[in-house]
């Protein structure tokens, strides 16, 4: 039985027979040669299948795979500079777990409204997958730096009784008959926590009532009784750290 390997760890298994468990992102049919682009949540990899290298049953199973079908692919991991990501899998076996029908986001171009209505599926695409992983890396870099420099995380409320900034973009909600608002900033509450703990930060969603966007990620950093130049110095060092990553 071969080892199950995540695509992000493929470099450590070059030359070995491994198994990838995931979904078919897309497939290119070259007759007796099939190129399967497979994703598993950690990345994407090209799997190459030659008709002469497998049984007819395995080759036919690969040809039946549709976009986003669940599959288990076994093969030899190889370094291949021409392949997306620099690695590929020479396929020895294909196991179909489930065939997906009528997946709406095909490889052709789609309008932004169409994609936003299917955002939960759009996240599976290569570009959106990369954007969110970069976002997570930046957030981790910011939080690591703040934690390492003595700042304390404060989770400020998302529902607030009043505006933290201007009222023109205030997002009003009804909270059991009481008007409440989605937070515009954690800074208002951090003014209180900074007086208690000194160096604090919050990192959470903020909301603006507008057509462009509803939610944004916001970091509020506060230091009690610090000269403005000291605060700017901390912000500049923080910027250099996460950009460097």
Secondary structure as GFF3:
##gff-version 3
##sequence-region A 1 245
A	DSSP	beta_strand	3	4	.	.	.	ID=ss1
A	DSSP	three_ten_helix	7	13	.	.	.	ID=ss2
A	DSSP	beta_strand	17	29	.	.	.	ID=ss3
A	DSSP	beta_strand	33	39	.	.	.	ID=ss4
A	DSSP	beta_strand	44	50	.	.	.	ID=ss5
A	DSSP	three_ten_helix	51	53	.	.	.	ID=ss6
A	DSSP	alpha_helix	56	64	.	.	.	ID=ss7
A	DSSP	beta_strand	70	79	.	.	.	ID=ss8
A	DSSP	three_ten_helix	84	86	.	.	.	ID=ss9
A	DSSP	beta_strand	87	98	.	.	.	ID=ss10
A	DSSP	alpha_helix	112	117	.	.	.	ID=ss11
A	DSSP	alpha_helix	119	122	.	.	.	ID=ss12
A	DSSP	alpha_helix	126	148	.	.	.	ID=ss13
A	DSSP	beta_strand	152	153	.	.	.	ID=ss14
A	DSSP	beta_strand	159	160	.	.	.	ID=ss15
A	DSSP	beta_strand	171	175	.	.	.	ID=ss16
A	DSSP	beta_strand	178	182	.	.	.	ID=ss17
A	DSSP	alpha_helix	187	197	.	.	.	ID=ss18
A	DSSP	beta_strand	199	207	.	.	.	ID=ss19
A	DSSP	beta_strand	215	223	.	.	.	ID=ss20
A	DSSP	alpha_helix	228	244	.	.	.	ID=ss21
###
